[in-house]
Amino acid sequence: MNFLRPDSPFMRLVSRIADILLLHILTLICSIPIITIGAAMTANFSIAMKVVKDEDNGIIVPYFKAFKNNFKQATIVWVILCMAIFLVFIDWRWIILNGWGTTNIVYRIGVIVMSAIVWFIMLSIFPIIARYDMKIPEYFKAAIVFTFLKFIPLLLITIFIGGSVIACIWYARWLPLMYAFCVVAAMYFLCHVYIKQFNRLEKTRAEEAEKAKEAEEAKEGETEETEETEETEEEEEKIPAAALDPSTGEISYAQQVKSLHKEMEDKSEREPEEEFKGNKFTKFLRKEKKKLSELTFKQKLVYLAQYYLPGFILIVIFGIGIAWFAYDVYSDHKIILTGGTINCTVSKEGLRYADEGFIEYMGYDPEKREARLSETNLNFSSDMEFEERYLDVALRAQMATGTFSYLIMRDDAVDNYAQEDYYQDLNMLTDLSLFEEDDIYHGAEDLPVGIKLKADTVSKLGLPSDHDYYILFGVRTSNELKTQQSFIKYLYGFN
């Protein structure tokens, strides 16, 4: 059971992971006022680098101490970065309003480069503030230099962070575990990059200082031989004369045996005989019990929180994750179809019709399979043109990432949101000769992408009868296409 000892490699790793998660939580809390994000990030990196180097001496108190010490510089830097972020946001908004294809290519490249510079400076500048005391302009210069020196590692970490965001969205059911893993991994690798570069810089400075010191000593006439002679004399003075063998001038064997015997006697006095009984785990428990008995109540709390609480929290989280995963595997509650609505909201009965009714129609076990129509109306209608563009971009992203297998749209939305190429050609899903030509909606390049819902289907979904409604399907793999085909048969009563 050595791996449970606080100083074992396993428990040190567990403690580091727990400390990084605790730091992240503290940073999120301290970032709530927005203006304090810079100081919170600086304190985060200040303590995280010590955690990674295994030099930490607590988390909460040192975190707030670093937060206070770096507040002024970090806040000024954060305000400057906020202005840069705002300018980048305005530029991207301009591109969205005017359309990517119609915006000048030089302008687009400039915005991309500016965005990258701001991002990499944000990655680099707060660890520099945490490590060094400089003037504000020097922090930005150092961040730019650091970005060029470590561009490839920072780029790889950026890709990892982007992939982490996508993974957290894609695997939403595993969001807590995915988020915790991504936070720990990203912070760990970032700190390693910073520590390596900082150590290299400080080593170079130390070597330069040492050379300057040696040159100064050489001028004063001090030589290395004199220093070695003085060190030898000091070492000889530390050895008692009685311990030396007259013939050899070295420590005698008798003196070595006497020293060893005395050491064993001291150890016997420190550890009573009963403490040698039992296996390693019981010895460890006795030792910890004795240590705690010598502490005051407050000292016990500090000791337990410092050495055991982080590992205990992480083990509990890990255990919950394993139990969650085991239950998920056991139940295998697979979602076979996901739907959304635009400018309309289905009733509770409509949800049961679209979800539970389809599961029953397919003959699936409700405990094993699930079809899910969103209860939230996306409501993409807007009177403001720029809002419509943002909503349009958001919808494209949702369809491209497979958020929805199908969308039900009211007739006043289908003209705006059925023109893109994120919808399935209905020729791939059904025999269009079974429908009236007026019931088929043709999108870009005259492709059939939408089918009008029948009146009885509209009624079953609980939609108001004063509008027409269309269903459109997202692009899917061959297996999911079969499910979409089955859903069409279900809705329209085909065999």
N, C-alpha and C positions, 0 to 999 in steps of 0.2 A: 504493500500500500504506500510505497515511497512517493508515488506520483501525486498523493494527496497532501504531501507536505507543502507548506507555503513557499519553500525555497526550491521545490522541484521544478524541472523545466516545463512540465505540463501545467502546473499551477501558475507559474510565471507567465506562460502564454495566455492562460485563461484570464489572469489578472490584467494583462495588457489589453486584451480584447474588451473586457468589462470596463476598463478605464477609458478607452477610446469611445465606447458607447456613452458612458457617463459624460465625458467631455462634450460629445455631440448634443446630448440633451441640454446641458448647461448653455451651450452656444445658441441653441434654438430659443431657449427661454430668454436669454440676455439679448437676443436679436429682435424681440417683439417690438420694442420702440422704434425700429428701423434705423434711427440715427446711430444706434450703438452697435450696428453690425460689424463695423471695422474693429472696434475694441474687442468684441466677442470673438471674432475670427483670429485676431492676434493672440489673445489669451489661449484660444484653442490650440494654435500651433505651438505656442510657447511651452505648454505642458505636454502636448502630444509628442514633441520631439524628445522630451525627457523620458516619456513612457517608452518610446521605441528604443531608446538607448539604455533602458532599464536603470535610469537615474532618478525616477520620480520619488517624491517624498510626500505622498498624499495628492489629492485631486482638487477637492472643493476649495479649501483655503488657498492653496497656491494659484488656482484659477482666478479667483476674485482679486488676489494680490496682483497678478499679471494684468488683469482687466483694468485695475486702477492705475498701475504704473504706466501703461501704454495708451491710456484713454485719449490723451490730447493728440498725440501724433497720429494714432490710428483713426480717430474721428475726422481729423482734417483730411487725411488721405481718402477716407471713405466718401466724404462730401465731394471731393474732386472727382472721384471715380463715378459717383452718382450723376454728376453733370455730364461726364463722358458717356455713361450708359443712356442717359436721356437723349443725347444727340444721336446715338446709334439707333435708338428706338424710333426717333423721328425720321431718320433716313429709311429704315425698313418700312415704316408706315407709308412713306412717300412711294416706295417701290411697289408695295401692295396696291395702293390706290391707283397707280398708273399702269400696273401690270408688269410682270417680270420681262416679258418679251418686248415691250415698248419703251422700257427704260434704257438710257444710254449705257453701253457695256462698260465704259470707263467708270461711270458712276457706280455701277453694280460692283465692280472689282474693288473700287475704293471703299465701299461700305463693308464688303467682306473682310478686307485687310484691316480696316479700323476695328471691326468687331473682334477679329482675332487678337489684335494688339491689346485691346481693353481686357479681353478674357485672360490672356497670358499674364498681363500685369496683375490682375486680381489674384491669379494663382500664386504669383511670386512675391508680391510686395508685403503681405501680412507676415509671413515667416521671417522676412528680413527685418521688419519692425520689431518682431519678437526677439531677435537675436542681437541686433546692433542699434546703437544710438547715433542717429544722423539727423541732418536737416531734411525737411520735406522734399526739396528738389532732388537731393541725393538718393532718397528712397526710390523715386521713380527711375532715376538713372540706373541704380543698382538692379531694379526689377527688369529693366530692358536688357541690361547686360546678362543677367541670369537667364532670361528667356532665350537669348542667342546661344549661351553656353550649354543649356540643357533643353534645347528645343525638341529633340526627338523623344526623351522621356516624358516631357510635359505634353507633347502631342499624343503619345500613347495613353497617358493618364486621362487626357481629354476624351479620347475615343472610348476608354473604359467607362468614364462618367456618363457619356452619351448613351452607351450601350446599357448601362445600369438603369438609366431613366426609362429606356424602352422596355427593358426586362421587367421593371417594377409595374409598368402599365400593362404589359402583355400578360404577365402572371400576377394579376391583381389579387388572386386568392391566396398567394404566398407573399403578399406585400411586406408584412413585418419582417420575415426572415430574409427576403431578398434585400430589403432596405438596410437591415442591420449588416448583412454581409458586404454590400456595396460600400457602405459608409466606412466600415473597418478597413476593407481592402484599399479603398482610394486614399484614406488618410495615412495608412501604413506606408504605401508606396511613395506618396508625396513626401512624407517625412524622411524617408530613406534618401530620396533625391536631394532634399535640402541639406540633410546632415552630411552627406558625402561631399557636396560642394562647399559647404561652410568649413568642414574639417580641412579640406584641401587648401582653402584660402588661408585659414588660420595657421596651418602648418607652414605655408610659405612665408607668412608674416613672422612666425616664430624663428624660422631659419634665418631670415634677414636680420632679425633682432639679435640672434645668437652670433652671427657673423660680425655685426657691429660691436657687440660686447667683446668678442675675442680680439678684434682689432684694437679696441680701447685698452684691453689688458696687455696686449703686446707692446703698446706704446709705453705703458707704465713699467715695463720690464719684468712682468710676471710670466713665468714659464710653466709648461705642463709638468715638467719633472718635479718642480718644487711642490706643486699641488698633490702629485702622486705620493711623494715622500711624507707629506703631512697627513694624508689620508691613511697611509700604512701605519704611521705612529699612533694615530687615533684608534685604529682597529686593534693594535697590539695592546693598548692600554685597557681595552674592554675585556681582555682575557685575564682572569686571575692568575697570578704567578704559580699558585699551588696546583693549578690544573694542567700545567705544562710538564711534559716528559723531559728531564734534564738532558737525555741523550739525543733526542730529536728536536726538542723545542716545540712539539705539537701537543694537543690535548691527549692526556694519557687514557688508556683503555679503562683503568680503574675509575678514573673520574667520569668517563662516559657511563659506566655501569651504575655508579653512585647517582648520577643525574637522572638516569632512567628510573631507578628505584624510587627516588624522591617524587618523580612525576607520577608514578603509579600510586604512591601513597596519597598524593594530593587528589588524584582522580577518585580514589576510593573514598576519601573524605567528602568530596563533592557529590558523589553518586552512591548512596547507600546500596547495600547488597540487593534489597528487594527491587530496585529499579532495573536490575539486569535481568529480571525474570520476565517471561512472556515473549511474544513475537514482536516484530518491529512496530506493528500498529498499536499494540497495547503500551509499548514503551513510549511511543509518540504521544498517546493520549495522557499517560502519566506525566510526561514532561510538560505538556501544555497545561494540564491541570495545576501542576506545581507553580508554573509561571504565572498563571492567572490568580492563584491564591495570594501571591505577593503583591498584586496590584490593587489600587483603589478602584471603586466602582466606575469612576470616570475614565481611569486608565484602561480598565477592561473594555469599555465601550469603544475607546479609540483604537485599542489593539485589535479587537474583533472586526471593526469597520475597516481598518487598514489592511489586515492580512486575510480575512476570510469573507467579508461581505461581497467584494467584487466577484470572486470566484463562485460564491454561492448563488448570486444573482444570475450569472451566466449559465451555471449548471441548470438552474430552474428554467431559464429561457430555453436552453437546449433541450431539456426534457419535455417541455411543452411542445416545442417544435417537432420532436420525434413522435410524440403522442398524436399531434395534429396530422402529421404525415401518415402515420399508421392508420388513423381513422379515415383519412382521405383515400388511401389505397383500398381499405376495406369496403368503403361505401362506393367508390368509383363513380361519383355523381357527375357524369360527363355531360357537358352542355353541347347539344347537337345543333341548336339553332338559336340565334340571337336577333332580335328585332328592335326597331325604333320607330318613332312617329314624328312627323313634322307638321306643325300647325293643326294638330288634332290630338285628342287624348281618349284612349279606350277606357271602358268601364272595368270594374272588378270582374264582372261576368265575362267581359271581352277578353281579359287576361287569361282567365281559366279556359276559355274557348281556344285561344291561340296557343296556350302552353300545355295545360293538362289534357285538353281534348286531342291535340296532335300526338302527344305521347301515347295516349290510349289508342288512337288510330294506327300508329306505327307498331303497336303491340309490344312496346318497351316496358320494362319494369320501372315504375316511377321512382323507386329507391336508387336506381342505377343511372337513369337518364333524365335530362331536363331540357326543355325548350323555354326560352326566356324572352318575353316581349317587355321592353322597358316601360315602366309606369310613368316616366317623365316625358312630357311633350318637349321636343327640342325647340319648338317655336322659333323658327329661323326667319319669321317675317319681321321686317324693320323698315321704318320710313327714312332712315339715314343711310346714304350710299356706302360710306366707309364701313359702317357696321355690317352691312350686307356682305362686303368683301371679306371681312374678318370671319364672319360666320361661314361663308363659302369655303374659305381656306380650312377652317376647322372641320367642316363636313368632309372635305376631300381627304384630310388626314385620317379621319375616323374610318372612312370606307377603304382607304389604302392599307391601313393596318389591320383590317378585318374586324373592327369593332361590331359591325352589324352584318348579319347574313341577309337581311332584307329591311326595307324601309316602307312604311305606309305614309303617303303624302296626300294632303288635301289638294284639290284642283288648283288653288291659288298659289301653291308652292311648287308644283311639278314643273312649271315652265322655267323657274329659276334654278332648280336643283336636280334636274334630270338631264342636263345637257353634257355632263362630263363623261369621260370614258371609264368611270369606276363601277359601272353597272353592267350586269351580264346581258349579252344578246339573248333575247328570249327564244330564239330559234334553237339555242342549245338546251333549253329547259322543257319546252312543251311544243305541242302541235298547234300553231297559231290559227289553223283553219277551224279550230273549235271555238274561236272567239269572233265576235263581230269586229269589223275593221275599225269602227268608231271607238271601240273599247281598248284599242292598242295605242299606246303613246310612243311616238318615234322621236328619238333624241338626235345626237350628233351623227352626221353622215347617214341620216334616215334609218338608223338602227332601231328596231323595236326593243325598248327597255322597260316599259311599264304596261300593266294591265289594269283596267278599271275593275274595282271590286263590285260584286253583285249586290243588289239591294238587301238580300237576306243575310249576306256576310257582313255588310255594314251594320245591320241590326244586331247580329250576334256579337259584334265587337263593341256595341254600345256607342257608335258614332252618330252624331246628328245627321238627319236625313236631308238637310238643306244644302249639302255639298256632295260632289262626287269625290271618290278617293281612289288612288292608284297604289299598286304595290310594285316595288322595284327590288332587284336582287343584286347583291354584291358578287364580285368575281371570287370564285372558290375553287378548291381542288376537286378532282374527279369524285372522291367519296362524298364531299359536301354537296356537290352538284346533285347527287342522287337524293339527298335530303331535301334540297330545294324543289326538285321535281315532285317529290312526295307531298310537300307542303302545298304546291299548286293544286295537285289532285284533291287534297283535303279541303282547301278553301272553295274550290269550284265544283266539288262533288263528282270528279272524274273517277272511273274505275282503273 
